[in-house]
């Protein structure tokens, strides 16, 4: 089972993902969350992958699409708390060159605060 928890922390919108994202309802829900964030004209969206055990190519496509939509508006999608296996997917696909990826949630917040 997968879940997406939305919250606001220090003015930043945060999506905390949990479970496996394999192209089913959970991935559709993720796509809808990104659409809402784009409509709300959010400048920063933090995706916390701490509790994600698996991402397939469909879920990666949703993340890439969100990144593209945000980048068009000079906004950004930031990832944090990737497990070794999830991080390996980003390394192999060269997506580490596309996304801002941080080892922890606090590291992401510190970096974003210093960039203001």
C-alpha positions, 0 to 999 in steps of 0.5 A: 500500500502506498500513501502520500501525506501533504504538509507545510513546513516553514512555508515549504510544501512537502509531500511525504511518500510511503510504499511502492510507486508502480504506476497504479492509483498511487502514481495517479495520486502523485500526478494529481498532487503535482498538478495541484502544486502547479496550479497553486503556483508553488515555487518549491516542492519538497518530496520526501522519499524516506519511506518509499521502497520502490519506484518504477519507470512510470513513477519516475516519469511523473517525477520528471514531468513535475520537475519539467513543469516547475522548471518552466516557472523557475520553480523547483522540485527537491528530493530528500531521504532517498534509500540506497536502492532508490538513489541508485535508480537516480544515479543509473538514469542520470537523474541526479543531474536533473534533480536537487537531491539531499540526504536528509529533510533538514539538509534540504530545508537548510539549503532552501533557506540559504538560497532565499 
